[in-house]
Amino acid sequence: MALEQSLTGRSAGPMVNRHFFDRETIERIVDYSLAIAHEATPERVLDCLDDILARKGVLRVLGANRFSAKLGDWRRVELGKTGFIHSNVPTGWVNEWLAFVASGHPIGLMTARMCLAPFTWTELSRMLDPVGIDRWPFELALKYGMRDGYICPVGGRWVVAFWSPKPLAHFTQPGRGLLHIAASAAAIRLEALLGSDAGRIGSRAHLTPRELSVLRHASDGNTVRQIAAMLKLGEETVRSHFKKAEAKLGTRNRTQTVAEAMRQLLIV
């Protein structure tokens, strides 16, 4: 009874939240988590979960994406291959969001790649306090009536996301946990359906020991002159190592080169 009251939001007190979740929805989400292994396509995996949530209209499935093994590869969203957007999502949002991901930094995906616990869009905004271009994904969502969402990282390999036309101000912890269980079950089934993906690994830059050494010292804040003195190399040699590392990592300057090497765990 206590669990049901937490999930449905019903209580004897004055604060009553009727959105998350009624008994039938709870039972259907639990059944989904147990039976989803029998669905034959990624679309069905998402459709079945969305059908359950659409009854109340408070939450809808947004989609799912399998992360690249390359830690810094935020932009690898291949619809129909490793990424799936549910059909209920406004087409305009999909097109504009994909265009942004191709050239920008999708902070929702980036945060999900690094986090273990799920979070709402509102919580993400409060945590990061985004400004300028970093606020654009939130503003895009509002443009299409998507006022909040729920992002569920799964095992550092998948993210399953939901959107809501209303702020998720009263999303109870048991309700969040139940939906995360469903998202995890969906990700496990999607992983089985997609199978292995050699391309997911991507190409890994092969830096020489000297290039790695230069980047390690740069990550500690040392200048070219200081690095040259510590490694007993000429300053032009150090600059040459920087340039070669930039070319291999596809970066534009020393700061980005060091950051990219750290993202790929080439240096620590």
matplotlib code that plots the C-alpha trace (Angstrom):
import matplotlib.pyplot as plt

x = [0.0, 2.8, 4.6, 1.4, 0.7, 4.3, 3.9, 0.5, 1.1, -2.0, -1.8, -4.0, -2.3, -3.3, -0.6, -2.1, -0.4, -2.5, 0.0, 2.5, 1.2, -2.2, -2.5, -3.1, -0.2, 2.1, 1.0, 1.5, 5.0, 6.0, 4.5, 6.4, 9.7, 9.1, 7.7, 9.7, 12.3, 9.8, 9.4, 11.0, 11.9, 13.3, 10.2, 8.0, 10.2, 9.5, 5.9, 4.8, 6.2, 4.7, 1.3, 1.4, 2.4, 0.2, -2.9, -2.2, -0.4, 2.0, 5.0, 5.8, 8.7, 11.2, 13.7, 16.8, 20.5, 23.4, 26.6, 29.8, 32.6, 34.7, 34.0, 34.2, 32.0, 28.8, 27.6, 27.2, 23.5, 22.5, 18.8, 17.6, 21.0, 22.0, 19.5, 15.7, 13.2, 9.6, 6.9, 5.0, 7.9, 7.3, 9.1, 10.3, 12.1, 13.7, 15.1, 16.4, 17.9, 19.8, 21.2, 22.4, 23.9, 26.0, 27.8, 27.1, 27.4, 24.2, 24.5, 21.7, 23.5, 26.9, 25.6, 23.8, 27.1, 28.8, 26.0, 24.8, 21.5, 18.5, 17.5, 14.8, 15.5, 14.6, 17.2, 19.8, 19.1, 19.3, 22.5, 24.4, 22.7, 23.2, 23.7, 23.9, 24.1, 23.9, 20.4, 19.3, 18.2, 15.9, 14.5, 14.0, 12.0, 9.7, 9.2, 7.5, 5.6, 8.1, 8.3, 10.2, 11.7, 13.3, 16.7, 17.7, 21.3, 21.7, 25.0, 27.1, 26.1, 22.5, 20.3, 16.5, 14.6, 11.1, 9.4, 6.5, 4.1, 4.1, 6.8, 7.7, 7.6, 5.9, 7.7, 7.9, 11.1, 9.3, 7.8, 11.1, 12.6, 9.9, 10.3, 14.1, 13.5, 11.4, 14.0, 16.7, 14.6, 14.1, 17.8, 18.6, 16.2, 17.5, 21.0, 20.0, 18.2, 21.1, 23.7, 27.4, 28.6, 32.2, 31.8, 30.7, 34.3, 35.4, 39.0, 41.3, 44.2, 47.6, 49.8, 53.5, 54.9, 56.6, 53.3, 51.5, 54.2, 53.9, 50.1, 50.4, 52.6, 50.4, 47.4, 49.3, 49.4, 53.0, 54.0, 55.9, 59.1, 58.6, 57.7, 60.8, 63.0, 61.4, 61.7, 65.1, 63.7, 63.8, 60.8, 60.2, 60.2, 57.5, 55.5, 55.9, 54.5, 51.5, 50.8, 51.1, 48.8, 46.3, 46.2, 45.7, 42.9, 41.2, 41.5, 42.1, 44.3, 46.3, 43.5, 41.1, 43.9, 44.5, 40.8, 40.2, 43.1, 41.6, 38.1, 39.6, 41.5, 44.8, 46.1, 44.9]
y = [0.0, 2.4, 1.7, 2.3, 5.5, 6.7, 5.7, 7.2, 10.2, 9.6, 10.4, 11.4, 14.8, 18.0, 17.7, 15.2, 14.4, 12.2, 12.1, 9.4, 6.7, 5.0, 1.3, 0.2, 2.2, 0.7, -2.8, -2.2, -0.8, -3.8, -6.2, -4.3, -4.7, -8.4, -9.1, -6.6, -9.3, -10.7, -7.6, -8.0, -4.4, -1.3, 0.6, -1.9, -1.6, 2.1, 1.9, -0.5, 1.8, 4.9, 3.2, 2.8, 6.3, 8.0, 7.0, 9.8, 12.1, 13.3, 11.6, 10.3, 8.3, 10.6, 7.9, 5.9, 6.1, 3.8, 5.7, 5.4, 3.7, 6.8, 8.9, 12.2, 11.3, 13.1, 13.6, 10.0, 9.8, 7.5, 7.3, 3.8, 2.3, 3.3, 6.1, 5.9, 8.8, 7.9, 8.9, 11.0, 13.6, 16.7, 16.4, 20.0, 19.3, 16.2, 18.1, 21.1, 19.0, 16.7, 19.7, 21.1, 17.8, 17.6, 20.9, 21.7, 20.2, 18.4, 18.8, 16.3, 13.5, 14.6, 14.5, 11.2, 9.7, 10.6, 10.1, 6.9, 8.2, 9.5, 13.2, 15.6, 18.4, 20.9, 19.3, 19.4, 23.1, 24.0, 22.0, 23.5, 26.9, 27.1, 30.4, 31.4, 28.5, 26.0, 27.1, 26.4, 22.8, 23.8, 26.7, 24.4, 22.0, 24.8, 25.9, 22.5, 22.3, 20.0, 21.6, 18.9, 15.5, 12.5, 11.1, 7.6, 6.6, 2.8, 1.2, 3.9, 2.4, 3.6, 6.5, 6.3, 9.6, 10.8, 14.2, 15.9, 18.7, 19.7, 20.5, 17.3, 19.1, 16.2, 13.3, 11.0, 9.0, 5.6, 6.6, 7.7, 4.4, 2.4, 4.3, 3.8, 0.1, 0.1, 2.2, -0.3, -3.2, -1.3, -0.7, -4.3, -5.4, -2.8, -3.9, -7.5, -6.4, -4.3, -6.9, -6.1, -3.0, -2.9, 0.7, 1.7, 1.5, 4.0, 4.9, 5.5, 8.0, 6.6, 9.2, 8.6, 8.4, 11.8, 13.4, 11.9, 13.2, 16.7, 16.6, 15.2, 18.1, 20.6, 19.3, 20.3, 23.9, 24.0, 26.3, 25.2, 26.5, 24.6, 21.4, 21.7, 22.2, 19.2, 16.9, 18.3, 19.0, 22.1, 24.4, 23.9, 20.2, 20.5, 22.7, 20.1, 17.4, 19.6, 20.1, 16.3, 15.5, 18.1, 16.6, 13.1, 14.1, 16.5, 19.5, 23.2, 24.3, 23.1, 23.5, 21.4, 18.8, 18.3, 18.1, 15.5, 13.4, 13.3, 12.5, 9.5, 8.5, 8.8, 10.8, 11.1]
z = [0.0, 0.9, -2.4, -4.4, -2.5, -3.4, -7.1, -7.6, -5.4, -3.3, 0.3, 3.2, 3.4, 1.5, -1.2, -3.7, -7.0, -9.3, -12.2, -11.2, -11.5, -11.2, -10.4, -13.9, -15.3, -12.6, -13.5, -17.2, -16.7, -14.6, -17.2, -20.0, -18.1, -17.9, -21.4, -23.6, -24.5, -27.0, -29.2, -32.6, -33.6, -32.0, -33.0, -31.1, -28.1, -27.9, -29.1, -26.4, -23.6, -25.2, -25.4, -21.7, -20.9, -23.5, -21.5, -19.0, -21.4, -18.7, -20.1, -23.7, -25.1, -26.8, -28.0, -27.4, -28.4, -28.1, -27.3, -29.3, -27.4, -28.0, -24.9, -26.6, -29.7, -28.7, -32.2, -33.3, -33.6, -36.5, -36.8, -37.5, -36.7, -33.2, -32.5, -32.5, -32.2, -31.4, -33.9, -31.4, -31.2, -33.3, -36.7, -36.5, -33.1, -34.6, -37.6, -35.6, -32.8, -35.2, -37.0, -33.7, -32.6, -35.8, -34.9, -31.3, -27.8, -26.8, -23.1, -22.4, -24.2, -22.8, -19.3, -19.8, -21.1, -17.8, -15.3, -13.7, -12.3, -14.3, -14.3, -15.5, -18.0, -15.2, -12.9, -15.7, -16.3, -12.6, -12.3, -15.3, -15.3, -19.1, -20.9, -24.6, -27.0, -24.1, -23.5, -27.1, -26.6, -23.7, -25.8, -28.8, -26.6, -25.4, -29.0, -29.7, -26.4, -24.7, -21.3, -19.4, -19.9, -18.1, -19.3, -18.2, -18.7, -18.9, -18.1, -19.8, -23.1, -23.7, -23.0, -23.1, -22.9, -22.3, -22.8, -21.1, -22.0, -18.4, -15.8, -13.9, -10.5, -8.7, -10.2, -7.2, -6.5, -6.7, -10.0, -11.4, -10.3, -11.9, -15.2, -15.1, -14.7, -17.8, -19.7, -18.7, -19.9, -23.2, -23.6, -22.9, -25.6, -28.1, -27.5, -28.3, -31.4, -32.7, -31.9, -32.1, -34.0, -35.0, -36.2, -32.7, -31.6, -34.2, -35.0, -32.1, -32.5, -32.1, -30.5, -30.0, -26.4, -26.9, -28.1, -25.1, -22.8, -24.1, -23.7, -20.1, -19.1, -20.9, -18.9, -15.7, -17.0, -18.2, -21.1, -24.1, -22.6, -19.4, -21.2, -23.3, -20.2, -18.4, -21.4, -22.5, -25.9, -28.1, -28.0, -31.7, -31.2, -28.5, -30.8, -33.5, -31.2, -30.4, -34.1, -34.9, -31.9, -33.2, -36.6, -35.3, -32.9, -35.3, -33.0, -33.6, -30.7, -27.7, -25.2, -27.3, -28.0, -24.3, -23.6, -26.4, -25.3, -21.8, -23.2, -25.0, -21.9, -23.8, -20.9, -17.3]

ax = plt.figure().add_subplot(projection="3d")
ax.plot(x, y, z, "-o")
ax.set_aspect("equal")
plt.show()
